[in-house]
Amino acid sequence: MNDTPTATSGTLLLTAREIGRLIGGAVDGDPEAVVTGPARIEEGVPGTLCFLSNPKYASYAYTTRASVLLVSRDFVAEKPVVPTLVRVDDVYSAVTRLLEWFQQQHGPEKAAAKIDGRSAVDPDATLGPDVSVGAFAVVEKGARIGAGTRIHAQSFVGEDAVLGTDCVLHPGARVLAGCVLGDRVTVHANAVIGSDGFGFAPQPDGSYRKIPQLGNVVLGNDVEIGAGATVDRAAIGSTRLGDGVKIDNLVMVAHGVSIGEHTVVAAQAGIAGSTHIGRNCLIGGQAGFVGHIRVADGVKVQAQSGVNRSLEIPGSAWYGSPAMPYNDYLRAYAVFRQLPRLSLRMARLEKERPSTHKPDF
């Protein structure tokens, strides 16, 4: 039997059997069920592939019209389901592999390397093989660009900056002078790597004098920087993001910060200067960190939390502003949200029971 995906009239068809083979899953149902692409489980229609990873969405398994549904191996259907099930050990990992596969098959083909005539590449810049530079992009003197890197339209690479192999600068991304990017780094639209740190010295007359920001930014391999994010250069030395760090849109990383390998930071979070974030941390959206503190490896910080001191317990979870241990916050909040009712009760009791306090006169 042929397990190779086939194309019909320009549309790629993928059977449940082939999906199982691609991701190491077990097919439960019709192995010849065909899909042409992925869809959200609540929007699944015949010919689409959906997935169920969070139990709170389990009800959609019984209403979706998708042809194939990825589920965990221990999923037990409480009533009949329409889709063919493909059971896997880790749904998210399986979905990631399949989306990568669909991207390779359906996404735009990788364009041949091209230096657009409307770009400005300094003759003293060094470009490796298979590098592309888009329209109105600028690559300044002394910059070194690794093989296979794509610099899209209106991007900027500053003097003596270094980009590794297979990096991508999306339109409008800026990598300023002297900054160093590892291999396979992605910088999304309008992000800025190497802007000046927020350093100003107060003067006797109440004004502020700018402190020169002479350092740079160093990004490890496989780092991704979201759209509109900023990573400031250090005043002295380097702001450093380790291998595999993922920064969401509109995140602000200040001067001299270091972030350990494979830490992820969600949108609109802000990390003040010289703070050290450990490895494998999870930072929620709009979380804020004061400067000059340390956060241990594996720490989780809930969205909108304010961290005003070092978090030294590896793997701990924190919530609130100022942040406290996660479970302590939940207990405190359970009390806090009852305060309006308790206040009314106290007022009612005071009216029902006259005060026995005698005036002191």
C-alpha positions in Angstrom: 0.0 0.0 0.0 1.3 3.5 -0.9 1.9 5.6 2.1 3.2 8.6 0.2 0.9 11.8 0.3 -0.5 12.4 -3.2 -1.5 15.6 -5.0 -4.8 15.9 -7.0 -5.5 18.9 -9.1 -2.9 20.9 -7.2 -4.3 20.0 -3.7 -2.2 17.8 -1.4 -4.2 15.0 0.1 -3.1 13.4 3.4 -4.8 10.3 4.8 -5.2 9.3 8.4 -2.8 6.4 7.8 -0.2 8.8 6.4 -0.7 11.2 9.4 -0.1 8.3 11.8 3.1 7.4 9.9 4.4 11.0 9.9 3.9 11.5 13.7 4.1 8.0 15.1 0.4 7.8 16.0 -2.1 5.0 16.2 -5.1 5.3 13.9 -8.5 4.7 15.5 -11.2 4.7 12.7 -11.0 4.9 9.0 -7.4 4.9 7.9 -8.3 6.3 4.5 -10.0 9.4 5.8 -8.5 12.3 3.8 -7.5 15.9 4.9 -6.2 18.8 2.9 -5.2 21.1 5.8 -5.5 21.9 9.5 -8.4 23.8 11.3 -9.4 24.8 14.8 -11.5 22.1 16.5 -14.5 24.3 16.8 -14.3 25.2 13.1 -13.6 21.7 11.8 -15.3 20.7 8.6 -14.9 17.6 6.4 -11.4 17.4 4.9 -9.7 19.2 7.8 -7.4 18.0 10.6 -8.0 19.2 14.2 -6.5 18.4 17.5 -7.6 18.1 21.2 -5.0 18.7 23.8 -6.8 20.5 26.6 -9.5 18.6 28.4 -11.7 21.7 28.8 -12.3 21.6 25.1 -13.3 17.9 25.1 -16.9 18.7 24.2 -15.8 19.8 20.7 -14.6 16.2 20.0 -18.3 15.3 19.8 -19.4 18.2 17.6 -16.5 18.8 15.2 -17.1 17.7 11.6 -13.4 17.4 10.9 -12.2 14.2 9.1 -9.3 13.5 11.5 -8.8 14.5 15.1 -5.5 14.1 17.0 -5.9 13.1 20.6 -3.8 11.7 23.4 -3.4 7.9 23.6 -5.4 7.8 26.8 -8.4 9.7 25.4 -11.6 7.9 26.2 -14.7 8.9 24.1 -17.8 9.3 26.3 -20.0 9.2 23.2 -19.6 8.6 19.4 -17.2 10.8 17.5 -17.3 11.5 13.8 -13.6 12.0 13.0 -11.1 9.3 12.7 -8.8 9.5 15.7 -5.1 9.5 15.6 -3.7 8.8 19.1 -0.3 10.2 20.0 1.9 10.5 23.2 2.1 14.3 23.0 -0.5 16.1 21.1 1.3 19.5 21.0 4.5 18.0 19.7 2.5 16.0 17.1 0.7 19.1 15.9 3.9 21.0 15.6 5.4 18.4 13.4 2.3 18.3 11.2 2.1 22.1 10.9 5.8 22.1 9.9 5.0 19.5 7.3 2.0 21.5 5.9 4.1 24.6 5.8 6.8 22.8 3.8 4.2 21.5 1.4 1.8 24.5 1.1 3.9 27.4 2.2 5.7 29.7 -0.2 8.7 28.1 -1.7 12.0 29.5 -0.4 13.0 32.1 -2.9 16.3 32.0 -4.6 19.0 34.1 -3.0 18.8 37.7 -4.3 20.4 41.0 -3.5 17.7 43.5 -4.5 19.0 46.3 -6.6 17.1 48.8 -4.4 19.0 47.6 -1.2 22.2 49.3 0.1 24.9 46.8 1.0 28.3 48.3 1.9 31.2 47.0 -0.1 33.0 46.2 3.2 30.2 44.0 4.4 30.6 40.2 4.1 27.8 38.1 2.9 27.9 34.3 2.9 26.5 32.1 0.2 22.7 32.0 -0.5 22.0 35.3 1.4 19.1 37.5 0.3 18.7 41.2 0.9 15.3 42.8 0.2 14.3 46.1 -1.3 15.4 49.2 0.7 17.2 47.0 3.3 20.6 48.4 4.5 23.7 46.4 5.5 26.4 48.6 6.8 30.2 48.5 6.8 31.9 45.5 8.5 28.7 43.5 9.0 29.0 39.8 8.5 26.0 37.8 7.3 26.0 34.0 7.5 25.0 31.6 4.8 21.3 31.3 4.0 20.2 34.3 5.9 17.2 36.3 4.7 17.1 40.0 5.2 13.7 41.2 4.2 12.7 44.6 2.8 13.4 47.7 4.9 15.5 45.9 7.5 18.7 47.3 8.9 22.0 45.6 9.8 24.4 48.0 11.5 28.1 48.4 11.3 30.1 45.4 12.5 27.0 43.4 13.4 27.1 39.6 13.0 24.3 37.4 11.8 24.8 33.6 11.8 23.5 31.1 9.3 19.9 30.8 8.3 18.7 33.8 10.2 15.6 35.8 9.2 15.0 39.5 9.6 11.4 40.3 8.8 10.5 43.6 7.2 11.6 46.6 9.2 13.7 44.6 11.8 16.7 46.4 13.1 20.0 44.9 14.3 22.2 47.8 15.3 25.9 48.2 15.4 28.1 45.5 16.9 25.3 43.1 17.9 25.8 39.4 17.4 23.1 36.9 16.4 23.7 33.2 16.4 22.4 30.7 13.9 18.7 30.3 12.9 17.7 33.5 14.8 14.4 35.1 13.7 13.7 38.8 14.3 10.1 39.8 13.4 8.9 43.0 11.9 9.9 46.3 13.6 11.8 44.6 16.4 15.0 46.4 17.5 18.1 44.6 18.7 20.7 46.9 20.2 18.9 50.1 21.0 20.5 52.2 23.7 19.8 51.2 27.3 17.8 53.6 29.5 20.8 55.0 31.3 20.8 58.6 32.6 22.7 60.1 35.5 20.8 62.7 37.6 22.6 66.1 37.8 22.6 68.6 40.7 20.3 71.0 38.7 17.7 68.2 38.4 18.5 67.4 34.8 19.7 64.0 33.5 22.9 63.3 31.6 22.9 60.4 29.2 25.3 57.5 30.1 27.0 56.2 26.9 25.8 52.7 26.0 29.0 51.1 24.7 28.1 47.4 24.9 26.1 45.2 22.6 23.5 42.4 22.4 24.4 38.8 21.9 21.7 36.3 20.9 22.3 32.6 21.0 21.2 30.0 18.4 17.5 29.4 17.6 16.3 32.6 19.4 13.1 34.2 18.2 12.2 37.9 18.8 8.6 39.0 18.3 7.3 42.0 16.4 7.9 45.3 18.0 10.1 43.9 20.8 13.2 45.7 21.9 16.4 44.3 23.3 18.7 47.1 24.6 22.5 47.0 24.4 24.4 47.0 27.6 26.2 50.1 28.8 29.3 47.9 29.3 29.5 44.3 28.2 26.6 42.5 26.7 22.9 41.9 27.0 22.6 38.2 26.5 19.8 35.8 25.5 20.7 32.1 25.5 20.0 29.4 23.0 16.4 28.8 22.3 15.0 31.9 24.1 11.6 33.0 22.7 10.5 36.6 23.1 6.9 37.5 22.2 5.7 40.7 20.6 6.2 44.0 22.4 8.5 42.7 25.1 11.1 45.0 26.5 14.5 43.6 27.6 16.6 46.3 29.2 20.4 46.9 29.1 22.6 44.3 30.7 19.9 41.7 31.2 20.7 38.0 30.7 18.1 35.3 29.9 19.0 31.7 30.2 18.5 29.0 27.6 15.0 28.1 26.5 13.2 30.7 28.6 10.0 32.1 27.0 8.6 35.6 27.7 5.1 36.5 26.6 3.8 39.7 25.2 4.3 43.1 26.8 6.5 41.8 29.6 9.3 44.1 30.8 12.6 43.2 32.3 14.6 46.0 33.9 18.4 46.5 33.6 21.0 44.0 34.9 18.4 41.4 35.9 19.3 37.7 35.4 16.6 35.3 34.3 17.5 31.6 34.5 17.0 28.8 32.1 13.6 27.2 31.1 11.6 30.0 32.8 8.0 30.8 31.8 7.2 34.5 32.0 3.5 35.5 31.4 2.3 38.5 29.5 2.7 42.0 31.0 4.8 40.7 33.9 7.3 43.2 35.1 10.8 42.7 36.8 12.7 45.3 38.6 16.4 45.6 37.9 19.4 43.9 39.5 17.6 40.8 40.7 18.1 37.1 39.9 15.4 34.5 38.9 16.3 30.9 39.3 16.0 28.2 36.6 12.5 26.9 35.8 10.6 29.7 37.6 7.1 30.4 36.4 5.7 34.0 36.7 2.0 34.5 36.0 0.7 37.2 33.7 0.6 40.8 35.1 2.7 39.9 38.1 5.3 42.3 39.4 8.6 40.8 40.6 10.3 43.2 43.0 12.9 40.8 44.5 15.0 37.9 43.5 13.2 34.5 43.1 15.8 32.0 44.3 13.8 28.7 44.4 14.2 26.7 41.1 10.9 25.7 39.6 8.8 27.8 41.8 5.6 29.6 40.6 4.7 33.2 41.4 1.7 35.4 41.0 0.5 38.9 41.9 2.0 42.3 42.4 4.2 42.3 44.3 4.6 38.6 43.3 4.1 36.0 46.0 4.1 32.2 45.8 1.4 31.1 43.4 -0.7 29.1 45.9 -0.4 31.8 48.5 -1.8 34.3 46.0 -4.7 32.1 45.2 -5.6 31.8 48.9 -5.1 35.5 49.5 -7.3 36.3 46.5 -10.0 34.0 47.8 -10.2 36.2 50.9 -9.8 39.5 49.0 -12.7 39.0 46.7 -15.0 38.4 49.8 -14.1 41.8 51.3 -17.1 43.7 49.8 -19.5 41.2 51.2 -17.7 41.1 54.6 -17.7 44.9 54.7 -21.5 45.0 54.2 -22.0 42.4 56.9 -19.9 44.3 59.3 -21.9 47.5 58.7 -25.2 45.6 59.2 -23.9 44.1 62.4 -22.9 47.5 63.7 -26.4 48.9 63.0 -28.1 45.9 64.7 -25.8 46.1 67.8 -25.3 49.5 69.3 -21.8 50.3 70.3 -20.9 49.8 74.0 -18.0 52.3 73.6 -18.4 55.2 76.0 -17.1 58.6 74.9 -13.9 59.6 76.6 -15.1 62.9 78.1 
